[in-house]
């Protein structure tokens, strides 16, 4: 079974039912004729009447095809397909509660230092297969290396579609698990005002951290709708 990696904040949003959508960068990006900007620097922008068309996976052309009149390129295949079940991968740690008699998994999204016994027990998932990952150190492992048996959540891919990253709306950013946050801004002297940072802005900030330059290029992504099972 395929895994779907989520960062710790996104795991928290997923567990709380706030995250029902995720976007992943399309790789490779569609390659088609482009227009040159008037500044002569060769910056390219995709023509306005370019469209995606989907062919079923059971054909030789399976996948999404990006097309403009007279030309097309593809297929661009999403990693996950509608109806497919995936397991959620998150930051984790192999641990033992009794000094080596039994082993299990701790999850970063539900356990933060300083740990309490109650938090530790609530986060702990017993499984002796964790023994081979135990090294006696308190170090979180990347979601990338989480095996399926260590996962505690699964999702069904409800739908998938290609789009440009800047097409994301405020409501879609909230479905991604982001919320409106606030920052203090000094208006004058000692007067402070709370300025909102909207969900879409928070999404953009994280996206640019993960994919530098991608937002400015307005690259293509696959949007996956998720259902917890």
Kinemage of the C-alpha trace (Angstrom):
@kinemage 1
@onewidth
@group {chain A} dominant
@subgroup {mainchain}
@vectorlist {calphas} color= white
{ca unk a 1} P 0.000 0.000 0.000
{ca unk a 2} L 1.217 3.503 -0.815
{ca unk a 3} L 1.890 6.017 1.928
{ca unk a 4} L 1.013 9.717 2.052
{ca unk a 5} L 3.459 11.844 4.065
{ca unk a 6} L 2.154 14.743 6.143
{ca unk a 7} L 4.041 17.270 8.239
{ca unk a 8} L 3.312 17.388 11.958
{ca unk a 9} L 0.956 20.430 11.749
{ca unk a 10} L -0.911 18.739 8.914
{ca unk a 11} L -1.191 15.476 10.879
{ca unk a 12} L -2.759 17.445 13.726
{ca unk a 13} L -5.218 19.031 11.281
{ca unk a 14} L -5.945 15.594 9.768
{ca unk a 15} L -6.584 14.017 13.162
{ca unk a 16} L -8.897 16.894 14.090
{ca unk a 17} L -10.862 16.524 10.844
{ca unk a 18} L -9.775 19.902 9.448
{ca unk a 19} L -7.657 18.548 6.595
{ca unk a 20} L -9.590 16.962 3.737
{ca unk a 21} L -7.393 18.001 0.804
{ca unk a 22} L -3.705 17.870 -0.075
{ca unk a 23} L -1.742 19.170 -3.048
{ca unk a 24} L 1.404 17.639 -4.517
{ca unk a 25} L 3.705 19.150 -7.105
{ca unk a 26} L 3.309 17.665 -10.578
{ca unk a 27} L 6.598 16.151 -11.647
{ca unk a 28} L 7.586 16.632 -14.400
{ca unk a 29} L 5.833 19.907 -15.173
{ca unk a 30} L 3.927 20.107 -18.485
{ca unk a 31} L 6.129 21.148 -21.392
{ca unk a 32} L 4.399 23.070 -24.179
{ca unk a 33} L 4.943 26.116 -26.408
{ca unk a 34} L 5.027 29.348 -24.442
{ca unk a 35} L 4.722 33.074 -24.980
{ca unk a 36} L 7.620 35.446 -24.319
{ca unk a 37} L 7.096 38.443 -22.089
{ca unk a 38} L 7.594 41.925 -23.461
{ca unk a 39} L 10.737 42.432 -21.384
{ca unk a 40} L 12.542 39.993 -23.660
{ca unk a 41} L 13.898 37.927 -20.772
{ca unk a 42} L 12.259 34.721 -21.940
{ca unk a 43} L 9.913 34.311 -19.004
{ca unk a 44} L 7.239 31.912 -20.106
{ca unk a 45} L 3.557 31.721 -19.378
{ca unk a 46} L 1.233 28.980 -20.557
{ca unk a 47} L -1.273 29.990 -23.184
{ca unk a 48} L -4.728 30.766 -21.824
{ca unk a 49} L -6.626 28.096 -23.757
{ca unk a 50} L -4.467 25.189 -22.559
{ca unk a 51} L -6.490 22.386 -20.965
{ca unk a 52} L -6.041 19.061 -19.229
{ca unk a 53} L -7.864 15.977 -20.417
{ca unk a 54} L -7.939 12.652 -18.588
{ca unk a 55} L -7.659 9.214 -20.192
{ca unk a 56} L -8.454 6.146 -18.120
{ca unk a 57} L -5.566 4.206 -16.637
{ca unk a 58} L -6.567 1.026 -18.510
{ca unk a 59} L -5.498 2.536 -21.845
{ca unk a 60} L -2.041 3.049 -23.276
{ca unk a 61} L -2.617 6.790 -22.890
{ca unk a 62} L -3.555 6.510 -19.204
{ca unk a 63} L -3.130 9.741 -17.278
{ca unk a 64} L -3.695 13.459 -17.743
{ca unk a 65} L -2.769 15.053 -21.048
{ca unk a 66} L -2.033 18.756 -21.256
{ca unk a 67} L -3.097 20.177 -24.597
{ca unk a 68} L -3.377 23.307 -26.688
{ca unk a 69} L -4.792 23.475 -30.200
{ca unk a 70} L -2.573 21.378 -32.440
{ca unk a 71} L -0.306 19.990 -29.752
{ca unk a 72} L -0.390 17.981 -26.535
{ca unk a 73} L 2.020 16.471 -24.020
{ca unk a 74} L 1.687 13.725 -21.463
{ca unk a 75} L 0.678 11.566 -19.871
{ca unk a 76} L 1.093 13.147 -16.424
{ca unk a 77} L 0.118 10.484 -13.955
{ca unk a 78} L -0.888 11.266 -10.368
{ca unk a 79} L 0.711 9.102 -7.710
{ca unk a 80} L -2.702 8.337 -6.206
{ca unk a 81} L -5.953 7.476 -8.007
{ca unk a 82} L -9.595 7.898 -6.958
{ca unk a 83} L -10.773 4.990 -4.820
{ca unk a 84} L -7.251 4.083 -3.718
{ca unk a 85} L -6.493 3.631 -0.008
{ca unk a 86} L -3.254 5.059 1.421
{ca unk a 87} L -1.753 5.095 4.892
{ca unk a 88} L -0.794 8.369 6.555
{ca unk a 89} L 2.928 8.758 7.211
{ca unk a 90} L 4.022 11.056 10.026
{ca unk a 91} L 7.009 11.815 12.257
{ca unk a 92} L 7.509 8.854 14.608
{ca unk a 93} L 9.864 7.181 17.043
{ca unk a 94} L 10.466 3.608 18.186
{ca unk a 95} L 10.264 3.408 21.983
{ca unk a 96} L 10.077 0.990 24.900
{ca unk a 97} L 8.037 1.703 28.039
{ca unk a 98} L 9.739 -0.897 30.232
{ca unk a 99} L 13.408 -0.856 29.320
{ca unk a 100} L 13.289 -3.459 26.575
{ca unk a 101} L 10.543 -5.941 27.471
{ca unk a 102} L 8.172 -4.530 24.846
{ca unk a 103} L 8.325 -1.952 22.072
{ca unk a 104} L 6.067 0.356 20.147
{ca unk a 105} L 5.679 3.649 18.289
{ca unk a 106} L 5.366 7.239 19.527
{ca unk a 107} L 3.908 9.989 17.326
{ca unk a 108} L 5.242 13.523 17.279
{ca unk a 109} L 1.854 15.065 16.488
{ca unk a 110} L 0.483 13.958 19.861
{ca unk a 111} L 3.615 14.116 21.986
{ca unk a 112} L 5.828 17.100 22.694
{ca unk a 113} L 8.437 17.830 25.341
{ca unk a 114} L 8.281 18.019 28.265
{ca unk a 115} L 6.490 14.681 28.124
{ca unk a 116} L 4.044 13.599 30.786
{ca unk a 117} L 3.204 9.970 31.548
{ca unk a 118} L -0.359 10.529 30.343
{ca unk a 119} L 0.786 12.040 27.033
{ca unk a 120} L 3.308 9.252 26.566
{ca unk a 121} L 0.733 6.516 27.110
{ca unk a 122} L -1.834 8.197 24.851
{ca unk a 123} L 0.714 8.502 22.043
{ca unk a 124} L 2.193 5.003 22.411
{ca unk a 125} L 1.147 2.243 19.973
{ca unk a 126} L 2.438 -1.190 21.124
{ca unk a 127} L 4.100 -3.254 18.404
{ca unk a 128} L 7.228 -5.342 18.902
{ca unk a 129} L 8.195 -4.844 15.255
{ca unk a 130} L 9.457 -1.456 16.437
{ca unk a 131} L 12.381 -3.138 18.225
{ca unk a 132} L 14.591 -3.138 15.135
{ca unk a 133} L 14.128 0.652 14.834
{ca unk a 134} L 14.960 1.341 18.482
{ca unk a 135} L 18.370 2.908 19.082
{ca unk a 136} L 17.945 4.152 22.628
{ca unk a 137} L 17.816 7.799 21.563
{ca unk a 138} L 14.948 10.268 21.671
{ca unk a 139} L 15.075 11.203 17.985
{ca unk a 140} L 12.103 11.577 15.656
{ca unk a 141} L 12.185 9.728 12.360
{ca unk a 142} L 11.080 11.282 9.079
{ca unk a 143} L 7.567 10.405 7.816
{ca unk a 144} L 9.239 9.191 4.619
{ca unk a 145} L 10.552 6.109 6.403
{ca unk a 146} L 7.386 5.075 8.256
{ca unk a 147} L 6.297 1.518 7.400
{ca unk a 148} L 2.594 0.806 6.987
{ca unk a 149} L 2.315 -1.244 10.178
{ca unk a 150} L 3.518 1.762 12.217
{ca unk a 151} L 0.824 4.061 10.822
{ca unk a 152} L -2.288 4.853 12.854
{ca unk a 153} L -4.493 6.315 10.107
{ca unk a 154} L -5.650 5.574 6.580
{ca unk a 155} L -7.290 7.689 3.889
{ca unk a 156} L -9.289 7.029 0.750
{ca unk a 157} L -8.519 9.151 -2.306
{ca unk a 158} L -11.917 10.595 -3.198
{ca unk a 159} L -10.887 12.583 -6.269
{ca unk a 160} L -7.883 13.972 -8.076
{ca unk a 161} L -7.493 16.854 -10.502
{ca unk a 162} L -4.663 19.000 -11.887
{ca unk a 163} L -4.559 22.736 -11.299
{ca unk a 164} L -2.153 25.656 -10.917
{ca unk a 165} L -0.914 26.276 -7.383
{ca unk a 166} L -2.078 29.910 -7.287
{ca unk a 167} L -5.641 28.784 -8.013
{ca unk a 168} L -6.038 27.792 -4.377
{ca unk a 169} L -8.729 29.859 -2.639
{ca unk a 170} L -9.129 30.824 1.005
{ca unk a 171} L -11.691 28.040 1.488
{ca unk a 172} L -9.431 25.509 -0.213
{ca unk a 173} L -6.538 26.554 2.032
{ca unk a 174} L -8.765 25.839 5.031
{ca unk a 175} L -9.550 22.395 3.583
{ca unk a 176} L -5.781 21.909 3.412
{ca unk a 177} L -5.775 22.277 7.199
{ca unk a 178} L -4.655 25.906 7.458
{ca unk a 179} L -6.345 28.508 9.620
{ca unk a 180} L -6.322 32.282 9.932
{ca unk a 181} L -3.561 33.408 12.301
{ca unk a 182} L -2.785 36.823 13.728
{ca unk a 183} L 0.317 38.920 14.213
{ca unk a 184} L 0.794 41.968 16.401
{ca unk a 185} L 1.474 45.183 14.513
{ca unk a 186} L 2.500 48.417 16.217
{ca unk a 187} L 0.261 51.203 14.931
{ca unk a 188} L 1.806 54.119 16.813
{ca unk a 189} L 3.720 54.376 20.028
{ca unk a 190} L 2.416 51.648 22.348
{ca unk a 191} L -0.752 50.889 20.407
{ca unk a 192} L -0.822 47.350 19.028
{ca unk a 193} L -3.245 45.938 16.494
{ca unk a 194} L -3.906 42.308 15.605
{ca unk a 195} L -3.508 41.860 11.847
{ca unk a 196} L -4.930 38.673 10.275
{ca unk a 197} L -2.786 36.347 8.186
{ca unk a 198} L -5.276 34.442 6.103
{ca unk a 199} L -5.225 30.692 5.526
{ca unk a 200} L -4.168 31.110 1.892
{ca unk a 201} L -1.161 33.214 2.956
{ca unk a 202} L -0.146 30.608 5.529
{ca unk a 203} L -0.434 27.901 2.874
{ca unk a 204} L 1.708 29.965 0.487
{ca unk a 205} L 4.404 30.425 3.128
{ca unk a 206} L 4.681 26.687 3.744
{ca unk a 207} L 4.524 25.864 0.023
{ca unk a 208} L 7.396 28.238 -0.739
{ca unk a 209} L 9.414 26.621 2.057
{ca unk a 210} L 8.857 23.160 0.590
{ca unk a 211} L 9.137 24.169 -3.098
{ca unk a 212} L 11.231 27.351 -3.485
{ca unk a 213} L 10.199 29.308 -6.576
{ca unk a 214} L 7.183 27.122 -7.315
{ca unk a 215} L 4.561 29.667 -6.214
{ca unk a 216} L 6.028 32.455 -8.354
{ca unk a 217} L 6.136 30.149 -11.374
{ca unk a 218} L 2.534 29.130 -10.613
{ca unk a 219} L 3.404 25.501 -11.276
{ca unk a 220} L 0.981 22.656 -11.776
{ca unk a 221} L -0.069 20.406 -8.909
{ca unk a 222} L -2.385 17.485 -8.345
{ca unk a 223} L -5.169 18.224 -5.864
{ca unk a 224} L -6.250 15.162 -3.877
{ca unk a 225} L -9.483 15.058 -1.881
{ca unk a 226} L -9.185 12.733 1.129
{ca unk a 227} L -11.601 10.771 3.266
{ca unk a 228} L -10.596 9.280 6.615
{ca unk a 229} L -11.321 5.549 6.978
